[in-house]
Every structure is written in structure tokens, then in C-alpha cells.
Amino acid sequence: MPELIVLQPTHVARRPAASGERSFAQGIARLAVRSLYAELVLYPKPGLVSLVDNGSHADMTAATFMRSMFALRRYFWDITHAGMHDAPFHALKRLGIDAEARMLRATAGINTHRGAIFCLGMLCAAIGRCHASGAVLTAGRVHAMLLDGWGRELGAHSVTPDMHSNGARVRLAHAASGAREEGARGFPSVFHIGLPALRRTLGAGRGMREARIDALFALMAHISDTNVYHRGGPDGALAVRRQARAFVARGGTASLDWEARAVECHRSFVAGRLSPGGAADLLGAACLLQAVTSD
């Protein structure tokens, strides 16, 4: 994923304010879409759709995800720009609702990116707010801006009844957390699990593919994923965490046989119809932060 050199405040300050805002928001929107694409093309990725196969899904393909991504390009621009102007949470929520409707139209009703719309959207808003403040973009500052700007509303949003989603039904049945609960706390798994895993692997001299695999398995080992509970119940969720933790405990991609073990995990998840979509959304968010932040 490319460096964000052209988006630093010292570069855009030479342009008129309106042009600089547009340029910055466009750059962040491009990186958000590229982060979703990076998650899509990653393989082996247990139970999830990739360019290689459809994972545990009979209703979606890589082409479905691509249509969804194209439909979301304007949304990421809009919500970044809204964050730059310190928009209230209800305005950001409206943008997300509209984006979800466009996604569903593009995919003929298939939910490809609902979690990503929420997670990456709020991060884009926080990145925009951070940039508008004149601060250097670091993960810590983006996190602080997210909580300072919309933390209270995110907390309230996490307990708002929404019985139309699989995630809401799973939360009631199994007390499993999901995107809303992550959002209520400012997406701690992105900042404290996914992003550090990415950076550790890159710091050890391995490539971006390996870094993203390590981040995905770290997230699967850590979070309680409503997508997994919906498909596999408590037993399926336990199986995902156990296999992910075993992969991490063996050294992740530092192990010589990591790829064979990841493929074996993928086949196991497909056989059990397990799909850690929540972890995939958080991986996309970690990829965005890795591309944008300087620390």
C-alpha cells in the first residue's frame, strides 16, 4: 500500500483551503478502498472470500466485493470531509446508512461491507478531524480524536436496539460482541491488536502479505466475532479462537510451514461454514491506519 506523502499537511497547505480539503479527502477515500481490496485479495484467509475461492460463502464472490467497493468510494470521501468539519455523530450515521443502501443495491442485497462501512467510516472521520486540527497523523492521535469527537455517541449507539441484523440476534443469544461494541470503545482491537501485529511482522523484515496474515490471525484469536457465532454458534466461535491462537503461538508467518497451516485452517473453516467477517473488517481498518499514520 502506498505511503501517504502527498497527504501530509505541509504539502496541502500550499493549495487553497477548499482544494486542499478535497485532495486530502480523496486521498483518504482511495486508501480506504485500497485497504478493503487488500483484505479481499489476501490468501490464505480462513473461511473468507478471496480471489482464489469463495470461502464459506455460497452467496458472494470476489466480484460481489468489488461491486461493493466501487459503490463505497464516495462514502469514504464524504465521511472524511465531514470529519474535517467536526460533523455530529447523527450526520456521520446518516452517511453510513446511505452508504449501506448503495452497497446493497450494488450487491443485489448481499451484505459484503456493513461492518467496514461503520469501522472504516468512523476512522476516516477521525482521520479527517485529526488533519483539520493540524496534528501529525499518528495512530494515538487518530484514536484520541475518534473518542473525543464521537465517543459518547458511539457508546450509546452500541446499545441501540437493532433487531434487523444477524449481529443483534447473536448478541442476545450468546452475549457476543461485534462491530457496535468495538465502536463503542473506539475500535481497540484495530489500534491495540491488528495494527501492532502488522507492524511487528514488517519490523521483523517480512512482507506486507505476511503482516496482514499475522494481523488477521491475531484479530481472530482476540475478538468475539458475531459473524462466527451466527454461523457456528459457541462451538464454532471456540474453534476459530483455538485455531487462530495455535497459529499465533507457533510464531505466525515466522514459522516455515505457516502457509500450509493457514490453508489447513481455511479448509477447516469452510467445512464448518465459519467466516470471521468481523476480523476481516478490522483487518481492513488496520491496513488503513498502517497506510495513513506515521508512528
C-alpha positions as CSV (number, residue, x, y, z in Angstrom):
1,M,0.0,0.0,0.0
2,P,1.5,3.4,-1.0
3,E,2.8,5.9,1.5
4,L,0.6,8.9,2.2
5,I,3.3,11.5,1.5
6,V,1.1,13.7,-0.7
7,L,-1.5,13.9,2.0
8,Q,0.7,15.4,4.8
9,P,-0.4,18.9,6.0
10,T,2.8,20.6,4.8
11,H,2.0,19.5,1.2
12,V,-1.6,20.6,1.1
13,A,-1.0,23.9,2.8
14,R,0.3,25.3,-0.4
15,R,-3.1,25.0,-2.1
16,P,-6.3,26.9,-1.5
17,A,-8.2,25.6,1.5
18,A,-11.1,24.1,-0.4
19,S,-8.8,22.4,-2.9
20,G,-6.6,21.1,0.0
21,E,-9.7,19.6,1.7
22,R,-10.9,17.9,-1.4
23,S,-7.4,16.5,-2.1
24,F,-7.0,15.2,1.4
25,A,-10.5,13.6,1.5
26,Q,-9.9,12.0,-1.9
27,G,-6.6,10.5,-0.8
28,I,-8.1,9.0,2.3
29,A,-11.0,7.6,0.4
30,R,-8.7,6.0,-2.1
31,L,-6.7,4.4,0.8
32,A,-9.9,3.2,2.4
33,V,-10.9,1.4,-0.7
34,R,-7.4,0.0,-1.3
35,S,-7.5,-1.3,2.3
36,L,-10.7,-3.2,1.6
37,Y,-9.1,-4.5,-1.6
38,A,-6.0,-5.6,0.3
39,E,-8.2,-7.6,2.6
40,L,-10.1,-9.2,-0.3
41,V,-7.1,-10.3,-2.2
42,L,-5.3,-11.7,0.8
43,Y,-4.9,-15.6,0.8
44,P,-4.9,-18.0,2.6
45,K,-7.6,-16.3,4.7
46,P,-9.7,-18.8,6.7
47,G,-13.3,-19.0,5.6
48,L,-13.3,-15.7,3.8
49,V,-13.9,-14.7,0.2
50,S,-10.7,-14.1,-1.9
51,L,-9.7,-14.2,-5.5
52,V,-8.9,-17.9,-5.0
53,D,-12.3,-19.1,-3.8
54,N,-15.5,-18.0,-2.0
55,G,-14.5,-19.4,1.3
56,S,-17.5,-20.4,3.4
57,H,-19.9,-18.3,1.3
58,A,-22.3,-19.6,-1.3
59,D,-23.9,-16.2,-1.9
60,M,-21.0,-14.0,-2.7
61,T,-17.8,-13.9,-4.8
62,A,-14.8,-11.6,-5.2
63,A,-16.8,-9.8,-7.9
64,T,-19.6,-9.1,-5.3
65,F,-17.0,-7.4,-3.1
66,M,-15.6,-5.4,-6.0
67,R,-19.0,-4.0,-6.8
68,S,-19.5,-3.1,-3.2
69,M,-16.1,-1.3,-3.0
70,F,-16.9,0.8,-6.1
71,A,-20.2,1.8,-4.5
72,L,-18.5,3.0,-1.3
73,R,-15.9,5.3,-2.9
74,R,-17.9,8.4,-2.5
75,Y,-18.9,7.5,1.1
76,F,-15.3,7.4,2.3
77,W,-14.8,10.9,0.7
78,D,-17.9,12.3,2.3
79,I,-17.3,11.0,5.8
80,T,-13.6,12.1,5.7
81,H,-14.7,15.6,4.7
82,A,-17.5,15.5,7.4
83,G,-14.9,14.6,10.0
84,M,-12.7,17.5,8.9
85,H,-15.7,19.8,9.7
86,D,-16.4,18.1,13.1
87,A,-19.8,16.8,11.9
88,P,-22.0,15.5,14.7
89,F,-22.5,11.7,15.0
90,H,-26.0,11.7,13.6
91,A,-24.7,13.2,10.4
92,L,-22.0,10.5,10.1
93,K,-24.6,7.9,10.9
94,R,-26.8,9.2,8.1
95,L,-23.8,8.9,5.7
96,G,-23.3,5.3,6.8
97,I,-27.0,4.4,6.3
98,D,-27.0,5.9,2.8
99,A,-23.7,4.0,2.0
100,E,-25.2,0.7,3.2
101,A,-28.2,1.3,0.9
102,R,-25.8,1.8,-2.0
103,M,-23.9,-1.3,-1.1
104,L,-27.0,-3.4,-1.0
105,R,-28.1,-2.0,-4.4
106,A,-24.7,-2.8,-5.9
107,T,-24.7,-6.4,-4.5
108,A,-28.3,-7.3,-5.0
109,G,-29.0,-7.3,-1.3
110,I,-25.8,-9.1,-0.1
111,N,-24.1,-7.7,3.0
112,T,-20.4,-7.5,2.0
113,H,-19.2,-4.5,3.9
114,R,-21.7,-3.4,6.6
115,G,-19.1,-3.7,9.4
116,A,-16.5,-2.0,7.2
117,I,-18.8,0.9,6.5
118,F,-19.1,1.5,10.2
119,C,-15.5,0.9,11.2
120,L,-13.5,2.4,8.3
121,G,-16.1,5.2,8.0
122,M,-15.6,6.3,11.6
123,L,-11.8,6.0,11.2
124,C,-12.0,8.2,8.1
125,A,-13.9,10.8,10.0
126,A,-11.4,10.7,12.9
127,I,-8.5,11.0,10.4
128,G,-10.2,14.0,8.8
129,R,-10.8,15.6,12.2
130,C,-7.1,15.0,13.1
131,H,-5.9,16.5,9.9
132,A,-8.1,19.6,10.3
133,S,-6.7,20.2,13.7
134,G,-3.2,20.4,12.2
135,A,-1.9,17.4,14.1
136,V,0.5,14.9,12.7
137,L,-1.4,11.7,11.8
138,T,-0.4,9.1,14.3
139,A,-2.4,6.1,15.5
140,G,-2.7,7.5,19.0
141,R,-3.9,10.9,17.8
142,V,-6.5,9.3,15.5
143,H,-7.8,7.2,18.3
144,A,-8.0,10.2,20.6
145,M,-9.8,12.2,18.0
146,L,-12.3,9.4,17.5
147,L,-13.1,9.1,21.2
148,D,-13.0,12.8,21.9
149,G,-15.3,13.7,18.9
150,W,-17.8,10.9,19.0
151,G,-17.0,8.6,21.9
152,R,-20.2,9.2,23.9
153,E,-22.4,8.7,20.8
154,L,-20.6,5.6,19.8
155,G,-21.2,4.2,23.3
156,A,-24.9,5.0,23.0
157,H,-25.0,3.5,19.5
158,S,-23.7,0.2,20.8
159,V,-26.8,-0.4,22.9
160,T,-29.4,0.9,20.5
161,P,-31.8,-1.9,19.6
162,D,-31.5,-3.2,16.0
163,M,-33.2,-6.5,15.7
164,H,-32.9,-6.5,11.9
165,S,-29.3,-7.6,11.9
166,N,-27.8,-11.0,12.5
167,G,-25.3,-9.4,14.8
168,A,-28.1,-8.1,17.1
169,R,-29.7,-11.5,17.4
170,V,-26.3,-13.1,18.1
171,R,-25.5,-10.6,20.8
172,L,-28.8,-11.5,22.6
173,A,-28.4,-15.3,22.2
174,H,-24.7,-15.6,23.0
175,A,-23.6,-12.3,24.6
176,A,-21.0,-12.0,21.8
177,S,-19.5,-8.6,21.0
178,G,-19.4,-7.2,17.5
179,A,-18.8,-4.1,15.4
180,R,-21.0,-1.9,17.6
181,E,-19.2,-2.9,20.8
182,E,-15.8,-2.4,19.1
183,G,-17.0,1.0,18.0
184,A,-18.2,2.0,21.5
185,R,-14.7,1.7,22.7
186,G,-13.1,3.3,19.7
187,F,-12.1,0.1,17.9
188,P,-9.5,-1.0,20.4
189,S,-8.8,-4.2,18.5
190,V,-7.7,-2.2,15.5
191,F,-5.3,0.0,17.5
192,H,-4.0,-2.5,20.0
193,I,-4.2,-5.9,18.2
194,G,-4.4,-5.6,14.4
195,L,-2.1,-2.6,13.8
196,P,0.7,-3.7,16.2
197,A,0.6,-7.2,14.6
198,L,1.1,-5.6,11.2
199,R,4.0,-3.5,12.4
200,R,5.7,-6.3,14.3
201,T,5.8,-8.5,11.2
202,L,7.0,-5.7,9.0
203,G,9.6,-4.7,11.6
204,A,10.9,-8.3,11.6
205,G,11.6,-8.0,7.9
206,R,8.7,-10.0,6.5
207,G,6.5,-8.7,3.7
208,M,3.1,-7.0,3.7
209,R,1.3,-10.2,2.8
210,E,2.7,-11.9,5.9
211,A,2.0,-8.9,8.0
212,R,-1.7,-8.9,7.0
213,I,-1.9,-12.7,7.7
214,D,-0.4,-12.2,11.1
215,A,-2.8,-9.3,11.9
216,L,-5.8,-11.3,10.7
217,F,-5.0,-14.3,12.9
218,A,-4.2,-12.1,15.9
219,L,-7.7,-10.5,15.5
220,M,-9.4,-13.8,15.1
221,A,-7.7,-15.0,18.3
222,H,-8.8,-12.0,20.2
223,I,-12.2,-10.8,19.2
224,S,-15.7,-12.3,19.8
225,D,-17.0,-12.3,16.3
226,T,-20.8,-12.2,15.8
227,N,-20.3,-13.4,12.2
228,V,-18.8,-16.6,13.5
229,Y,-21.5,-17.0,16.2
230,H,-24.2,-16.5,13.6
231,R,-22.8,-19.4,11.5
232,G,-21.3,-21.7,14.1
233,G,-22.6,-20.8,17.5
234,P,-20.4,-21.0,20.6
235,D,-18.7,-24.2,19.4
236,G,-17.7,-22.6,16.1
237,A,-16.5,-19.4,17.9
238,L,-14.4,-21.5,20.2
239,A,-12.9,-23.4,17.2
240,V,-12.0,-20.2,15.5
241,R,-10.2,-18.8,18.5
242,R,-8.4,-22.0,19.2
243,Q,-7.1,-22.4,15.7
244,A,-6.1,-18.8,15.5
245,R,-4.3,-18.9,18.8
246,A,-2.5,-22.0,17.8
247,F,-1.3,-20.3,14.6
248,V,-0.1,-17.3,16.6
249,A,1.6,-19.5,19.2
250,R,3.6,-21.3,16.5
251,G,5.1,-17.9,15.5
252,G,2.6,-17.0,12.8
253,T,4.3,-16.3,9.5
254,A,7.7,-16.6,11.1
255,S,7.1,-20.4,11.0
256,L,8.4,-22.1,7.9
257,D,5.2,-24.0,7.4
258,W,2.9,-21.1,8.1
259,E,1.2,-21.1,4.7
260,A,0.3,-24.8,4.8
261,R,-1.1,-24.4,8.3
262,A,-3.2,-21.3,7.2
263,V,-4.5,-23.3,4.2
264,E,-5.4,-26.2,6.5
265,C,-7.2,-23.7,8.8
266,H,-9.1,-22.3,5.8
267,R,-10.3,-25.7,4.7
268,S,-11.4,-26.4,8.3
269,F,-13.4,-23.2,8.4
270,V,-15.0,-23.9,5.0
271,A,-16.0,-27.4,6.2
272,G,-17.7,-25.8,9.2
273,R,-19.1,-22.9,7.3
274,L,-17.3,-20.5,9.6
275,S,-16.5,-17.0,8.3
276,P,-14.7,-14.5,10.6
277,G,-16.0,-11.4,8.7
278,G,-15.7,-9.2,11.8
279,A,-11.9,-9.9,11.9
280,A,-11.7,-9.2,8.2
281,D,-13.4,-5.8,8.6
282,L,-11.0,-4.9,11.5
283,L,-8.0,-6.0,9.3
284,G,-9.1,-3.6,6.6
285,A,-9.2,-0.8,9.2
286,A,-5.7,-1.8,10.4
287,C,-4.5,-1.6,6.8
288,L,-5.9,1.9,6.5
289,L,-4.2,3.1,9.7
290,Q,-0.9,1.5,8.6
291,A,-1.1,3.4,5.3
292,V,-2.1,6.7,6.9
293,T,-0.3,7.1,10.2
294,S,3.4,8.0,10.7
295,D,4.2,6.3,14.0
